[in-house]
Amino acid sequence: MKIYFARYGEKEENGDGFELSEHGERQVHILARRLKQERINVSKIYTAPYNHLERTSEILSKILYVPVFRDDRIQEIGDSIFSRELSEEDFLLLDTVKLFVNELIRRNSDVLLVLPHCVIRIIMSYLIGLPLQTMNYFNFDFGGFSMSECSLSGGHLVCNMRFFNDTTHLRVP
């Protein structure tokens, strides 16, 4: 099973949150082209309830002919979760993310996750077995419109990274 993480393209504020800019939409098309060229096939795209994430997923879905599933349980979590003592509410959010990941692992099919930055960091810390605070120490950050791949085998939480925070699809040939 492979889990691919994609960050959204360039965004702009619209009063109700954020939307993809025209440039951001072009970036999503570039990513879709890369996925096709590298024959990366996923069965589903999962996203969270934010305009720019949903639009990114919608574009990818149309180009790749893959269904999108919006999971309203996945909410943006502030960066401070990586450097402070966790509250009861934090633990509930973390449990929700772990439940989501465990559901994906049980389904055992390749998926693309277009999720908020901090949620990706939490999932990654869970998959590679590092405490959240370590993610800051090692600067596990996901840059704008990057892509990462994590392979899991036998349903175990052992993540092998083929690429991490990769933006080669944005380079001009």
Rosetta blueprint (number, residue, H / E / L):
1 M L
2 K E
3 I E
4 Y E
5 F E
6 A E
7 R L
8 Y L
9 G L
10 E L
11 K E
12 E E
13 E E
14 N L
15 G L
16 D L
17 G L
18 F E
19 E E
20 L E
21 S L
22 E H
23 H H
24 G H
25 E H
26 R H
27 Q H
28 V H
29 H H
30 I H
31 L H
32 A H
33 R H
34 R H
35 L H
36 K H
37 Q H
38 E L
39 R L
40 I L
41 N L
42 V L
43 S L
44 K E
45 I E
46 Y E
47 T E
48 A L
49 P L
50 Y L
51 N H
52 H H
53 L H
54 E H
55 R H
56 T H
57 S H
58 E H
59 I H
60 L H
61 S H
62 K H
63 I H
64 L H
65 Y L
66 V L
67 P L
68 V E
69 F E
70 R E
71 D L
72 D L
73 R L
74 I L
75 Q L
76 E L
77 I L
78 G L
79 D H
80 S H
81 I H
82 F H
83 S L
84 R L
85 E L
86 L L
87 S L
88 E H
89 E H
90 D H
91 F H
92 L H
93 L H
94 L H
95 D H
96 T H
97 V H
98 K H
99 L H
100 F H
101 V H
102 N H
103 E H
104 L H
105 I H
106 R H
107 R H
108 N L
109 S L
110 D L
111 V E
112 L E
113 L E
114 V E
115 L L
116 P L
117 H H
118 C H
119 V H
120 I H
121 R H
122 I H
123 I H
124 M H
125 S H
126 Y H
127 L H
128 I H
129 G L
130 L L
131 P L
132 L H
133 Q H
134 T H
135 M H
136 N H
137 Y H
138 F L
139 N L
140 F L
141 D L
142 F L
143 G L
144 G L
145 F L
146 S L
147 M E
148 S E
149 E E
150 C E
151 S E
152 L L
153 S L
154 G L
155 G L
156 H L
157 L L
158 V L
159 C L
160 N E
161 M E
162 R E
163 F E
164 F E
165 N E
166 D E
167 T L
168 T H
169 H H
170 L H
171 R L
172 V L
173 P L
